[in-house]
Amino acid sequence: MRVVTLLSDFGLRDGYVAQMKGTILDKCPSAVITDISHDVERHNISMGSFILETTAPYFPKDTIHVAVVDPGVGSPRKAIVVECNNAIFVGPDNGLMAQASEKLGLKSIHEIREKEFQREPMSSTFDGRDVFAYVAGLIASGRKPEDVGPKVSHRSSPGKRSSVRCCT
């Protein structure tokens, strides 16, 4: 049994959150899915980051947090998995997971590039379901964060800013 949390700006008036949950459960039927919030103001990365940072530490070690506040969907921004000492974060590389990942002991960041970690058919506008929830389901079922793709440098050198927006 693996805990997976969801944070988004989707709201709850349609089936998008349910589609993400279904995708996770399809890959890991024993997953325990908990909603952090789906009422983040649309595209408000700062608000989502604050909620994630102040909530994630209260979940069991090795919880997988899927965070999707993504005004850049469809753009060339990276899709990433952030492995920490106490948790795993899955989402867009737009700063949303930065504070929480630092707080929970950032270990490594991997770009989601391997095709087996992308649901088919894949929508051009719903990475929350087709990439992030899909990856979370696979990791919950036993795959490793490093399986998703290449490691991305999060420190260019001591004292310098990160080259990955997750950790800037």
VMD Tcl script that builds the backbone (N, CA, C; Angstrom):
set m [mol new atoms 504]
animate dup $m
set s [atomselect $m all]
$s set {name element resname resid chain x y z} {
  {N N MET 1 A 0.844 -1.181 0.000}
  {CA C MET 1 A 0.000 0.000 0.000}
  {C C MET 1 A 0.887 1.241 0.000}
  {N N ARG 2 A 0.609 2.164 -0.899}
  {CA C ARG 2 A 1.382 3.392 -1.012}
  {C C ARG 2 A 0.445 4.577 -0.984}
  {N N VAL 3 A 0.797 5.621 -0.245}
  {CA C VAL 3 A -0.016 6.831 -0.193}
  {C C VAL 3 A 0.375 7.743 -1.351}
  {N N VAL 4 A -0.635 8.237 -2.062}
  {CA C VAL 4 A -0.447 9.191 -3.152}
  {C C VAL 4 A -1.363 10.368 -2.868}
  {N N THR 5 A -0.801 11.589 -2.862}
  {CA C THR 5 A -1.618 12.778 -2.675}
  {C C THR 5 A -1.774 13.517 -3.996}
  {N N LEU 6 A -2.838 14.297 -4.078}
  {CA C LEU 6 A -3.094 15.107 -5.261}
  {C C LEU 6 A -3.330 16.554 -4.854}
  {N N LEU 7 A -2.679 17.457 -5.563}
  {CA C LEU 7 A -2.856 18.904 -5.407}
  {C C LEU 7 A -3.011 19.468 -6.811}
  {N N SER 8 A -4.045 20.271 -7.026}
  {CA C SER 8 A -4.221 20.861 -8.358}
  {C C SER 8 A -5.040 22.144 -8.281}
  {N N ASP 9 A -5.148 22.782 -9.440}
  {CA C ASP 9 A -6.014 23.947 -9.589}
  {C C ASP 9 A -7.224 23.590 -10.455}
  {N N PHE 10 A -7.582 22.293 -10.476}
  {CA C PHE 10 A -8.648 21.806 -11.359}
  {C C PHE 10 A -10.053 22.105 -10.851}
  {N N GLY 11 A -10.218 22.267 -9.543}
  {CA C GLY 11 A -11.561 22.346 -8.989}
  {C C GLY 11 A -12.178 20.948 -9.000}
  {N N LEU 12 A -13.449 20.867 -8.586}
  {CA C LEU 12 A -14.112 19.556 -8.489}
  {C C LEU 12 A -15.441 19.511 -9.251}
  {N N ARG 13 A -15.618 20.394 -10.225}
  {CA C ARG 13 A -16.892 20.453 -10.947}
  {C C ARG 13 A -16.960 19.514 -12.140}
  {N N ASP 14 A -15.870 18.865 -12.458}
  {CA C ASP 14 A -15.846 17.977 -13.618}
  {C C ASP 14 A -15.130 16.684 -13.243}
  {N N GLY 15 A -14.787 15.881 -14.197}
  {CA C GLY 15 A -14.201 14.581 -13.925}
  {C C GLY 15 A -12.681 14.506 -13.973}
  {N N TYR 16 A -11.993 15.642 -14.063}
  {CA C TYR 16 A -10.543 15.604 -14.245}
  {C C TYR 16 A -9.797 14.983 -13.057}
  {N N VAL 17 A -10.171 15.343 -11.853}
  {CA C VAL 17 A -9.518 14.752 -10.675}
  {C C VAL 17 A -9.806 13.261 -10.632}
  {N N ALA 18 A -11.030 12.870 -10.918}
  {CA C ALA 18 A -11.386 11.447 -10.938}
  {C C ALA 18 A -10.589 10.687 -12.001}
  {N N GLN 19 A -10.331 11.322 -13.147}
  {CA C GLN 19 A -9.529 10.672 -14.191}
  {C C GLN 19 A -8.103 10.418 -13.693}
  {N N MET 20 A -7.555 11.380 -12.947}
  {CA C MET 20 A -6.211 11.184 -12.387}
  {C C MET 20 A -6.211 10.031 -11.381}
  {N N LYS 21 A -7.227 9.996 -10.519}
  {CA C LYS 21 A -7.321 8.919 -9.536}
  {C C LYS 21 A -7.467 7.561 -10.222}
  {N N GLY 22 A -8.298 7.496 -11.246}
  {CA C GLY 22 A -8.469 6.252 -11.989}
  {C C GLY 22 A -7.183 5.782 -12.633}
  {N N THR 23 A -6.400 6.721 -13.163}
  {CA C THR 23 A -5.115 6.383 -13.783}
  {C C THR 23 A -4.160 5.805 -12.752}
  {N N ILE 24 A -4.091 6.416 -11.569}
  {CA C ILE 24 A -3.226 5.906 -10.498}
  {C C ILE 24 A -3.671 4.515 -10.079}
  {N N LEU 25 A -4.973 4.344 -9.851}
  {CA C LEU 25 A -5.493 3.052 -9.399}
  {C C LEU 25 A -5.359 1.957 -10.454}
  {N N ASP 26 A -5.389 2.332 -11.724}
  {CA C ASP 26 A -5.183 1.353 -12.794}
  {C C ASP 26 A -3.784 0.748 -12.706}
  {N N LYS 27 A -2.797 1.544 -12.339}
  {CA C LYS 27 A -1.411 1.080 -12.231}
  {C C LYS 27 A -1.108 0.504 -10.860}
  {N N CYS 28 A -1.821 0.959 -9.829}
  {CA C CYS 28 A -1.578 0.470 -8.458}
  {C C CYS 28 A -2.910 0.426 -7.698}
  {N N PRO 29 A -3.662 -0.656 -7.862}
  {CA C PRO 29 A -4.980 -0.755 -7.228}
  {C C PRO 29 A -4.966 -0.624 -5.703}
  {N N SER 30 A -3.824 -0.867 -5.079}
  {CA C SER 30 A -3.755 -0.776 -3.613}
  {C C SER 30 A -3.379 0.617 -3.111}
  {N N ALA 31 A -3.192 1.566 -4.019}
  {CA C ALA 31 A -2.810 2.923 -3.611}
  {C C ALA 31 A -3.905 3.559 -2.753}
  {N N VAL 32 A -3.467 4.332 -1.770}
  {CA C VAL 32 A -4.381 5.133 -0.961}
  {C C VAL 32 A -4.218 6.568 -1.446}
  {N N ILE 33 A -5.270 7.099 -2.061}
  {CA C ILE 33 A -5.193 8.431 -2.660}
  {C C ILE 33 A -5.887 9.440 -1.749}
  {N N THR 34 A -5.166 10.525 -1.454}
  {CA C THR 34 A -5.684 11.584 -0.587}
  {C C THR 34 A -5.585 12.913 -1.320}
  {N N ASP 35 A -6.651 13.681 -1.278}
  {CA C ASP 35 A -6.647 15.011 -1.883}
  {C C ASP 35 A -6.078 16.013 -0.894}
  {N N ILE 36 A -5.057 16.746 -1.316}
  {CA C ILE 36 A -4.576 17.875 -0.519}
  {C C ILE 36 A -5.506 19.053 -0.778}
  {N N SER 37 A -5.642 19.433 -2.048}
  {CA C SER 37 A -6.581 20.491 -2.438}
  {C C SER 37 A -6.681 20.501 -3.960}
  {N N HIS 38 A -7.858 20.860 -4.439}
  {CA C HIS 38 A -8.059 21.102 -5.870}
  {C C HIS 38 A -8.622 22.501 -6.080}
  {N N ASP 39 A -8.527 23.302 -5.005}
  {CA C ASP 39 A -9.039 24.676 -5.041}
  {C C ASP 39 A -7.934 25.720 -5.095}
  {N N VAL 40 A -6.748 25.326 -5.555}
  {CA C VAL 40 A -5.697 26.316 -5.774}
  {C C VAL 40 A -6.214 27.261 -6.856}
  {N N GLU 41 A -6.019 28.546 -6.648}
  {CA C GLU 41 A -6.429 29.529 -7.656}
  {C C GLU 41 A -5.776 29.174 -8.989}
  {N N ARG 42 A -6.532 29.254 -10.069}
  {CA C ARG 42 A -6.054 28.841 -11.395}
  {C C ARG 42 A -4.690 29.466 -11.720}
  {N N HIS 43 A -3.737 28.585 -12.021}
  {CA C HIS 43 A -2.373 28.943 -12.428}
  {C C HIS 43 A -1.566 29.650 -11.346}
  {N N ASN 44 A -2.013 29.639 -10.100}
  {CA C ASN 44 A -1.312 30.331 -9.029}
  {C C ASN 44 A -0.276 29.393 -8.398}
  {N N ILE 45 A 0.903 29.368 -8.999}
  {CA C ILE 45 A 1.979 28.489 -8.565}
  {C C ILE 45 A 2.398 28.791 -7.127}
  {N N SER 46 A 2.465 30.054 -6.760}
  {CA C SER 46 A 2.853 30.421 -5.392}
  {C C SER 46 A 1.881 29.866 -4.355}
  {N N MET 47 A 0.618 29.973 -4.623}
  {CA C MET 47 A -0.396 29.439 -3.702}
  {C C MET 47 A -0.271 27.921 -3.588}
  {N N GLY 48 A -0.137 27.240 -4.719}
  {CA C GLY 48 A 0.019 25.786 -4.709}
  {C C GLY 48 A 1.282 25.357 -3.990}
  {N N SER 49 A 2.356 26.092 -4.212}
  {CA C SER 49 A 3.630 25.792 -3.554}
  {C C SER 49 A 3.507 25.906 -2.043}
  {N N PHE 50 A 2.837 26.961 -1.575}
  {CA C PHE 50 A 2.652 27.149 -0.139}
  {C C PHE 50 A 1.829 26.018 0.469}
  {N N ILE 51 A 0.746 25.653 -0.178}
  {CA C ILE 51 A -0.098 24.568 0.333}
  {C C ILE 51 A 0.682 23.256 0.373}
  {N N LEU 52 A 1.422 22.976 -0.673}
  {CA C LEU 52 A 2.205 21.736 -0.729}
  {C C LEU 52 A 3.289 21.719 0.345}
  {N N GLU 53 A 4.016 22.819 0.480}
  {CA C GLU 53 A 5.096 22.900 1.462}
  {C C GLU 53 A 4.582 22.746 2.892}
  {N N THR 54 A 3.426 23.282 3.179}
  {CA C THR 54 A 2.911 23.239 4.552}
  {C C THR 54 A 2.112 21.971 4.848}
  {N N THR 55 A 1.820 21.179 3.841}
  {CA C THR 55 A 1.023 19.970 4.033}
  {C C THR 55 A 1.838 18.690 3.895}
  {N N ALA 56 A 2.729 18.623 2.919}
  {CA C ALA 56 A 3.482 17.391 2.627}
  {C C ALA 56 A 4.226 16.815 3.837}
  {N N PRO 57 A 4.797 17.624 4.721}
  {CA C PRO 57 A 5.538 17.049 5.850}
  {C C PRO 57 A 4.692 16.203 6.808}
  {N N TYR 58 A 3.382 16.304 6.728}
  {CA C TYR 58 A 2.516 15.576 7.651}
  {C C TYR 58 A 2.095 14.199 7.132}
  {N N PHE 59 A 2.579 13.828 5.970}
  {CA C PHE 59 A 2.254 12.521 5.401}
  {C C PHE 59 A 3.356 11.514 5.709}
  {N N PRO 60 A 3.012 10.218 5.657}
  {CA C PRO 60 A 4.019 9.189 5.946}
  {C C PRO 60 A 5.219 9.277 5.006}
  {N N LYS 61 A 6.352 8.808 5.492}
  {CA C LYS 61 A 7.575 8.733 4.679}
  {C C LYS 61 A 7.272 7.962 3.399}
  {N N ASP 62 A 7.861 8.406 2.308}
  {CA C ASP 62 A 7.718 7.790 0.986}
  {C C ASP 62 A 6.371 8.025 0.321}
  {N N THR 63 A 5.592 8.976 0.824}
  {CA C THR 63 A 4.368 9.367 0.136}
  {C C THR 63 A 4.747 9.967 -1.216}
  {N N ILE 64 A 3.926 9.707 -2.212}
  {CA C ILE 64 A 4.100 10.276 -3.548}
  {C C ILE 64 A 3.114 11.437 -3.673}
  {N N HIS 65 A 3.629 12.633 -3.912}
  {CA C HIS 65 A 2.798 13.828 -4.040}
  {C C HIS 65 A 2.740 14.235 -5.512}
  {N N VAL 66 A 1.557 14.198 -6.088}
  {CA C VAL 66 A 1.350 14.667 -7.455}
  {C C VAL 66 A 0.817 16.090 -7.358}
  {N N ALA 67 A 1.557 17.027 -7.918}
  {CA C ALA 67 A 1.191 18.443 -7.839}
  {C C ALA 67 A 1.060 19.001 -9.252}
  {N N VAL 68 A -0.122 19.535 -9.565}
  {CA C VAL 68 A -0.377 20.037 -10.911}
  {C C VAL 68 A -1.050 21.407 -10.852}
  {N N VAL 69 A -0.241 22.427 -10.911}
  {CA C VAL 69 A -0.680 23.799 -11.165}
  {C C VAL 69 A 0.254 24.202 -12.302}
  {N N ASP 70 A -0.264 24.170 -13.517}
  {CA C ASP 70 A 0.618 24.101 -14.678}
  {C C ASP 70 A 0.200 25.021 -15.820}
  {N N PRO 71 A 0.442 26.339 -15.677}
  {CA C PRO 71 A 0.101 27.228 -16.783}
  {C C PRO 71 A 0.922 26.950 -18.042}
  {N N GLY 72 A 1.995 26.179 -17.924}
  {CA C GLY 72 A 2.854 25.886 -19.072}
  {C C GLY 72 A 2.546 24.578 -19.769}
  {N N VAL 73 A 1.396 23.952 -19.482}
  {CA C VAL 73 A 1.080 22.686 -20.140}
  {C C VAL 73 A 1.098 22.887 -21.655}
  {N N GLY 74 A 1.709 21.949 -22.341}
  {CA C GLY 74 A 1.862 22.061 -23.787}
  {C C GLY 74 A 3.100 22.827 -24.210}
  {N N SER 75 A 3.801 23.425 -23.252}
  {CA C SER 75 A 5.033 24.161 -23.555}
  {C C SER 75 A 6.227 23.215 -23.376}
  {N N PRO 76 A 7.434 23.684 -23.659}
  {CA C PRO 76 A 8.597 22.809 -23.501}
  {C C PRO 76 A 9.077 22.617 -22.062}
  {N N ARG 77 A 8.346 23.083 -21.048}
  {CA C ARG 77 A 8.780 22.883 -19.667}
  {C C ARG 77 A 8.897 21.372 -19.397}
  {N N LYS 78 A 9.800 21.024 -18.484}
  {CA C LYS 78 A 10.040 19.618 -18.182}
  {C C LYS 78 A 8.963 19.038 -17.262}
  {N N ALA 79 A 8.728 17.756 -17.409}
  {CA C ALA 79 A 7.934 16.981 -16.458}
  {C C ALA 79 A 8.967 16.237 -15.614}
  {N N ILE 80 A 8.850 16.313 -14.284}
  {CA C ILE 80 A 9.909 15.779 -13.428}
  {C C ILE 80 A 9.381 14.951 -12.259}
  {N N VAL 81 A 10.278 14.125 -11.743}
  {CA C VAL 81 A 10.088 13.401 -10.491}
  {C C VAL 81 A 11.197 13.879 -9.563}
  {N N VAL 82 A 10.812 14.335 -8.383}
  {CA C VAL 82 A 11.775 14.830 -7.405}
  {C C VAL 82 A 11.802 13.839 -6.242}
  {N N GLU 83 A 12.946 13.223 -6.055}
  {CA C GLU 83 A 13.103 12.270 -4.956}
  {C C GLU 83 A 13.717 12.997 -3.763}
  {N N CYS 84 A 13.067 12.855 -2.621}
  {CA C CYS 84 A 13.528 13.481 -1.383}
  {C C CYS 84 A 13.775 12.408 -0.338}
  {N N ASN 85 A 14.391 12.788 0.762}
  {CA C ASN 85 A 14.616 11.839 1.854}
  {C C ASN 85 A 13.305 11.289 2.400}
  {N N ASN 86 A 12.256 12.104 2.395}
  {CA C ASN 86 A 11.005 11.719 3.038}
  {C C ASN 86 A 9.805 11.617 2.108}
  {N N ALA 87 A 9.965 11.868 0.816}
  {CA C ALA 87 A 8.823 11.867 -0.093}
  {C C ALA 87 A 9.295 11.859 -1.538}
  {N N ILE 88 A 8.339 11.715 -2.434}
  {CA C ILE 88 A 8.565 11.836 -3.876}
  {C C ILE 88 A 7.534 12.818 -4.400}
  {N N PHE 89 A 7.962 13.739 -5.256}
  {CA C PHE 89 A 7.065 14.708 -5.878}
  {C C PHE 89 A 7.065 14.466 -7.379}
  {N N VAL 90 A 5.889 14.564 -7.986}
  {CA C VAL 90 A 5.745 14.383 -9.426}
  {C C VAL 90 A 4.942 15.568 -9.945}
  {N N GLY 91 A 5.463 16.235 -10.978}
  {CA C GLY 91 A 4.737 17.371 -11.537}
  {C C GLY 91 A 5.583 18.147 -12.523}
  {N N PRO 92 A 5.122 19.332 -12.876}
  {CA C PRO 92 A 5.843 20.172 -13.832}
  {C C PRO 92 A 7.025 20.872 -13.170}
  {N N ASP 93 A 8.036 21.143 -13.956}
  {CA C ASP 93 A 9.206 21.872 -13.477}
  {C C ASP 93 A 8.941 23.370 -13.627}
  {N N ASN 94 A 8.119 23.901 -12.726}
  {CA C ASN 94 A 7.766 25.316 -12.805}
  {C C ASN 94 A 7.895 26.032 -11.455}
  {N N GLY 95 A 8.545 25.394 -10.495}
  {CA C GLY 95 A 8.718 25.996 -9.183}
  {C C GLY 95 A 7.709 25.532 -8.150}
  {N N LEU 96 A 6.655 24.866 -8.589}
  {CA C LEU 96 A 5.582 24.426 -7.700}
  {C C LEU 96 A 6.074 23.541 -6.555}
  {N N MET 97 A 7.025 22.676 -6.816}
  {CA C MET 97 A 7.483 21.688 -5.833}
  {C C MET 97 A 8.779 22.096 -5.132}
  {N N ALA 98 A 9.286 23.268 -5.429}
  {CA C ALA 98 A 10.597 23.696 -4.939}
  {C C ALA 98 A 10.700 23.745 -3.425}
  {N N GLN 99 A 9.830 24.493 -2.789}
  {CA C GLN 99 A 9.915 24.662 -1.333}
  {C C GLN 99 A 9.692 23.347 -0.604}
  {N N ALA 100 A 8.690 22.593 -1.019}
  {CA C ALA 100 A 8.397 21.317 -0.355}
  {C C ALA 100 A 9.547 20.331 -0.519}
  {N N SER 101 A 10.151 20.291 -1.698}
  {CA C SER 101 A 11.244 19.332 -1.917}
  {C C SER 101 A 12.481 19.702 -1.111}
  {N N GLU 102 A 12.744 20.976 -0.962}
  {CA C GLU 102 A 13.869 21.396 -0.121}
  {C C GLU 102 A 13.591 21.042 1.343}
  {N N LYS 103 A 12.365 21.270 1.778}
  {CA C LYS 103 A 11.987 21.000 3.160}
  {C C LYS 103 A 12.075 19.510 3.500}
  {N N LEU 104 A 11.779 18.644 2.529}
  {CA C LEU 104 A 11.764 17.203 2.774}
  {C C LEU 104 A 13.050 16.506 2.343}
  {N N GLY 105 A 14.105 17.264 2.101}
  {CA C GLY 105 A 15.419 16.681 1.846}
  {C C GLY 105 A 15.660 16.250 0.417}
  {N N LEU 106 A 15.739 17.203 -0.480}
  {CA C LEU 106 A 15.978 16.940 -1.905}
  {C C LEU 106 A 17.181 16.028 -2.110}
  {N N LYS 107 A 16.969 14.941 -2.844}
  {CA C LYS 107 A 18.058 14.009 -3.184}
  {C C LYS 107 A 18.391 14.047 -4.671}
  {N N SER 108 A 17.377 13.916 -5.526}
  {CA C SER 108 A 17.629 13.895 -6.964}
  {C C SER 108 A 16.380 14.301 -7.732}
  {N N ILE 109 A 16.612 14.719 -8.972}
  {CA C ILE 109 A 15.533 15.106 -9.873}
  {C C ILE 109 A 15.744 14.349 -11.178}
  {N N HIS 110 A 14.666 13.765 -11.682}
  {CA C HIS 110 A 14.720 13.039 -12.948}
  {C C HIS 110 A 13.655 13.581 -13.889}
  {N N GLU 111 A 14.055 13.829 -15.123}
  {CA C GLU 111 A 13.098 14.270 -16.128}
  {C C GLU 111 A 12.327 13.052 -16.637}
  {N N ILE 112 A 11.027 13.183 -16.739}
  {CA C ILE 112 A 10.189 12.090 -17.246}
  {C C ILE 112 A 10.296 12.091 -18.764}
  {N N ARG 113 A 11.080 11.157 -19.291}
  {CA C ARG 113 A 11.295 11.085 -20.735}
  {C C ARG 113 A 10.976 9.720 -21.327}
  {N N GLU 114 A 11.091 8.682 -20.523}
  {CA C GLU 114 A 10.870 7.329 -21.044}
  {C C GLU 114 A 9.408 7.166 -21.460}
  {N N LYS 115 A 9.181 6.687 -22.672}
  {CA C LYS 115 A 7.829 6.559 -23.229}
  {C C LYS 115 A 6.935 5.653 -22.385}
  {N N GLU 116 A 7.511 4.647 -21.725}
  {CA C GLU 116 A 6.695 3.743 -20.908}
  {C C GLU 116 A 6.101 4.459 -19.692}
  {N N PHE 117 A 6.551 5.675 -19.404}
  {CA C PHE 117 A 6.023 6.475 -18.300}
  {C C PHE 117 A 5.071 7.567 -18.787}
  {N N GLN 118 A 4.542 7.366 -19.983}
  {CA C GLN 118 A 3.569 8.302 -20.536}
  {C C GLN 118 A 2.390 7.495 -21.075}
  {N N ARG 119 A 1.222 7.780 -20.552}
  {CA C ARG 119 A 0.015 7.049 -20.907}
  {C C ARG 119 A -0.325 7.259 -22.378}
  {N N GLU 120 A -0.754 6.199 -23.029}
  {CA C GLU 120 A -1.178 6.286 -24.431}
  {C C GLU 120 A -2.662 5.974 -24.527}
  {N N PRO 121 A -3.423 6.673 -25.330}
  {CA C PRO 121 A -3.005 7.866 -26.063}
  {C C PRO 121 A -2.806 9.032 -25.108}
  {N N MET 122 A -1.944 9.940 -25.492}
  {CA C MET 122 A -1.583 11.048 -24.621}
  {C C MET 122 A -2.179 12.351 -25.150}
  {N N SER 123 A -2.870 13.056 -24.281}
  {CA C SER 123 A -3.448 14.349 -24.622}
  {C C SER 123 A -2.346 15.411 -24.641}
  {N N SER 124 A -2.518 16.414 -25.460}
  {CA C SER 124 A -1.534 17.511 -25.492}
  {C C SER 124 A -1.787 18.519 -24.370}
  {N N THR 125 A -2.908 18.365 -23.644}
  {CA C THR 125 A -3.241 19.348 -22.615}
  {C C THR 125 A -3.553 18.746 -21.249}
  {N N PHE 126 A -3.367 17.445 -21.059}
  {CA C PHE 126 A -3.708 16.862 -19.760}
  {C C PHE 126 A -2.560 16.002 -19.234}
  {N N ASP 127 A -1.417 16.663 -19.001}
  {CA C ASP 127 A -0.270 15.970 -18.422}
  {C C ASP 127 A -0.582 15.469 -17.017}
  {N N GLY 128 A -1.507 16.119 -16.314}
  {CA C GLY 128 A -1.890 15.679 -14.977}
  {C C GLY 128 A -2.306 14.220 -14.962}
  {N N ARG 129 A -3.078 13.821 -15.943}
  {CA C ARG 129 A -3.529 12.434 -16.062}
  {C C ARG 129 A -2.516 11.558 -16.797}
  {N N ASP 130 A -2.060 12.030 -17.961}
  {CA C ASP 130 A -1.304 11.187 -18.880}
  {C C ASP 130 A 0.173 11.057 -18.551}
  {N N VAL 131 A 0.700 11.944 -17.734}
  {CA C VAL 131 A 2.102 11.855 -17.330}
  {C C VAL 131 A 2.209 11.751 -15.802}
  {N N PHE 132 A 1.768 12.767 -15.098}
  {CA C PHE 132 A 2.021 12.848 -13.657}
  {C C PHE 132 A 1.292 11.756 -12.862}
  {N N ALA 133 A -0.003 11.581 -13.069}
  {CA C ALA 133 A -0.739 10.525 -12.356}
  {C C ALA 133 A -0.258 9.144 -12.806}
  {N N TYR 134 A 0.030 9.002 -14.082}
  {CA C TYR 134 A 0.505 7.729 -14.627}
  {C C TYR 134 A 1.831 7.338 -13.965}
  {N N VAL 135 A 2.759 8.277 -13.893}
  {CA C VAL 135 A 4.054 8.035 -13.252}
  {C C VAL 135 A 3.863 7.706 -11.774}
  {N N ALA 136 A 3.002 8.457 -11.102}
  {CA C ALA 136 A 2.753 8.190 -9.676}
  {C C ALA 136 A 2.229 6.774 -9.476}
  {N N GLY 137 A 1.319 6.338 -10.335}
  {CA C GLY 137 A 0.798 4.979 -10.246}
  {C C GLY 137 A 1.874 3.928 -10.447}
  {N N LEU 138 A 2.759 4.165 -11.396}
  {CA C LEU 138 A 3.849 3.219 -11.644}
  {C C LEU 138 A 4.838 3.189 -10.483}
  {N N ILE 139 A 5.174 4.338 -9.936}
  {CA C ILE 139 A 6.086 4.381 -8.784}
  {C C ILE 139 A 5.418 3.731 -7.575}
  {N N ALA 140 A 4.138 3.998 -7.378}
  {CA C ALA 140 A 3.409 3.381 -6.263}
  {C C ALA 140 A 3.403 1.850 -6.387}
  {N N SER 141 A 3.446 1.363 -7.614}
  {CA C SER 141 A 3.429 -0.087 -7.826}
  {C C SER 141 A 4.825 -0.707 -7.809}
  {N N GLY 142 A 5.856 0.104 -7.561}
  {CA C GLY 142 A 7.191 -0.460 -7.390}
  {C C GLY 142 A 8.290 0.048 -8.297}
  {N N ARG 143 A 7.946 0.824 -9.318}
  {CA C ARG 143 A 8.996 1.384 -10.176}
  {C C ARG 143 A 9.776 2.431 -9.395}
  {N N LYS 144 A 10.990 2.694 -9.814}
  {CA C LYS 144 A 11.883 3.634 -9.129}
  {C C LYS 144 A 11.850 4.998 -9.823}
  {N N PRO 145 A 12.017 6.074 -9.051}
  {CA C PRO 145 A 12.033 7.410 -9.664}
  {C C PRO 145 A 13.067 7.540 -10.782}
  {N N GLU 146 A 14.208 6.913 -10.626}
  {CA C GLU 146 A 15.257 7.032 -11.639}
  {C C GLU 146 A 14.909 6.325 -12.944}
  {N N ASP 147 A 13.887 5.454 -12.932}
  {CA C ASP 147 A 13.472 4.752 -14.149}
  {C C ASP 147 A 12.813 5.679 -15.166}
  {N N VAL 148 A 12.312 6.836 -14.732}
  {CA C VAL 148 A 11.525 7.703 -15.607}
  {C C VAL 148 A 12.356 8.411 -16.668}
  {N N GLY 149 A 13.638 8.579 -16.407}
  {CA C GLY 149 A 14.476 9.291 -17.363}
  {C C GLY 149 A 15.731 9.817 -16.716}
  {N N PRO 150 A 16.466 10.631 -17.457}
  {CA C PRO 150 A 17.772 11.086 -16.993}
  {C C PRO 150 A 17.707 11.996 -15.767}
  {N N LYS 151 A 18.759 11.895 -14.976}
  {CA C LYS 151 A 18.903 12.777 -13.828}
  {C C LYS 151 A 19.179 14.185 -14.342}
  {N N VAL 152 A 18.569 15.149 -13.686}
  {CA C VAL 152 A 18.745 16.545 -14.048}
  {C C VAL 152 A 19.523 17.200 -12.925}
  {N N SER 153 A 20.520 17.970 -13.277}
  {CA C SER 153 A 21.320 18.643 -12.259}
  {C C SER 153 A 20.474 19.676 -11.543}
  {N N HIS 154 A 20.482 19.611 -10.207}
  {CA C HIS 154 A 19.747 20.614 -9.445}
  {C C HIS 154 A 20.683 21.588 -8.771}
  {N N ARG 155 A 21.941 21.390 -8.926}
  {CA C ARG 155 A 22.937 22.331 -8.395}
  {C C ARG 155 A 24.050 22.435 -9.440}
  {N N SER 156 A 24.223 23.629 -9.995}
  {CA C SER 156 A 25.291 23.782 -10.984}
  {C C SER 156 A 26.651 23.795 -10.301}
  {N N SER 157 A 26.736 24.357 -9.124}
  {CA C SER 157 A 27.936 24.284 -8.291}
  {C C SER 157 A 27.563 24.850 -6.925}
  {N N PRO 158 A 28.361 24.586 -5.895}
  {CA C PRO 158 A 27.996 25.072 -4.563}
  {C C PRO 158 A 27.728 26.574 -4.556}
  {N N GLY 159 A 26.621 26.950 -3.944}
  {CA C GLY 159 A 26.292 28.361 -3.813}
  {C C GLY 159 A 25.601 28.969 -5.014}
  {N N LYS 160 A 25.467 28.241 -6.120}
  {CA C LYS 160 A 24.811 28.782 -7.307}
  {C C LYS 160 A 23.358 28.325 -7.342}
  {N N ARG 161 A 22.557 29.074 -8.052}
  {CA C ARG 161 A 21.144 28.718 -8.199}
  {C C ARG 161 A 20.991 27.459 -9.012}
  {N N SER 162 A 19.923 26.776 -8.756}
  {CA C SER 162 A 19.620 25.532 -9.441}
  {C C SER 162 A 19.402 25.749 -10.932}
  {N N SER 163 A 19.724 24.736 -11.722}
  {CA C SER 163 A 19.437 24.799 -13.140}
  {C C SER 163 A 18.040 24.262 -13.424}
  {N N VAL 164 A 17.376 23.718 -12.421}
  {CA C VAL 164 A 16.038 23.204 -12.563}
  {C C VAL 164 A 15.087 24.087 -11.757}
  {N N ARG 165 A 14.007 24.505 -12.349}
  {CA C ARG 165 A 13.103 25.442 -11.696}
  {C C ARG 165 A 12.460 24.865 -10.445}
  {N N CYS 166 A 12.395 23.552 -10.353}
  {CA C CYS 166 A 11.815 22.929 -9.172}
  {C C CYS 166 A 12.540 23.406 -7.924}
  {N N CYS 167 A 13.768 23.635 -8.075}
  {CA C CYS 167 A 14.593 23.890 -6.880}
  {C C CYS 167 A 15.225 25.261 -6.911}
  {N N THR 168 A 14.624 26.217 -7.590}
  {CA C THR 168 A 15.165 27.568 -7.601}
  {C C THR 168 A 14.567 28.396 -6.508}
}
mol reanalyze $m
mol bondsrecalc $m
mol representation Tube
mol addrep $m
